[in-house]
Each structure stands twice: as C-alpha cells, then as structure tokens.
Amino acid sequence: MQLILTVLIAFLVVAGLYQVIHRLLVKRATLMVQRQAAASTDAVVLPILRNLVGQHAPTTSQLVADVWGKGVLVFEYIVDLTQLTPAQQASLTQATVTAHIQAHDQMYQVTDWWTYEKNLHIEVAQLSNEATKEYVHDLKKLEQ
C-alpha cells in the first residue's frame, strides 16, 4: 500500500512540474512573438503617425491581446487630441491612416478607431497568425 502511495505522489509531483515548466516555456515563447510583432507594427505605424501629427505622435504601442486572448496581435496607439492643431486633427482620419498603412504593407490593418476623454485610440492588427485573422474576421461580423 505504501509503495502505491509513493508512486502516486511521485507521479503527481512529476505531472505538476511538467505543467509548470510547460506553461513557462509557452508563456516565454508568446512574449517573444508579441515583442517582435510590436516592434514590426511600431516600425510601420509610428512613422505614419509622426508624419501626420508631428511630435505629438505616440512613441509606443500597447498590446490589446490580454483582453481578447493569447496570440491576438493587436496594438493600440493613443494620440492626445488636445495637443494637436486643427490642421493636424483634420489630417488624422481613419481613412488616411488606413490608406498609408495599406500602401506600406497588406499585413497590417486598422481594426478600431475611437475617441475617449480627448484621446484618439487607434488599434492596428498584424495579420501574421490565425488568431489575429479570426479576431479581425469576428470584428467584421460584429460591424454588420
């Protein structure tokens, strides 16, 4: 009886260690992919925003995947509208930003655009994996 109990405890310890190590490795790989995607998306979007609004353009993005699920590569850019001139505000439209991004690369897509508390929030998806493509597809369904 004691041998069975020892084997059972050993099995549970090994299974628990496996789960912890597996989770850490998956999380590390996910973070690496997210950082690379953020860097490449920033390299496309930030120059476009700097061109449109000058020094008041955001300098980094925030990942929105924590809300929507693992593997979704959508990044949010926040522009403070109170810092912009009327001409800059007029030039900063969803159509303009979308056109510039699409002209640069078809792998990126503006997925959301809204104003909250005098800040413009722009979400851009990097369509490099299936989870992000499904997210964008679901957003299109919601808009219909």
Buried (B, 14 or more C-beta within 10 A) or exposed (E): EEEEEEEEEEEEEEEEEEEEEEEEEEEEEEEEBBEEBBEBBBEBBBEBBBEBBEEBBBEEBBBBBEEBEEBBBBBBBBBBBEBBEEEBBEBBEEEEBBEBBEEBBEBBBBBBBEEEEEEBBBBBBBBBBEBBBEBBEEBEEEEE
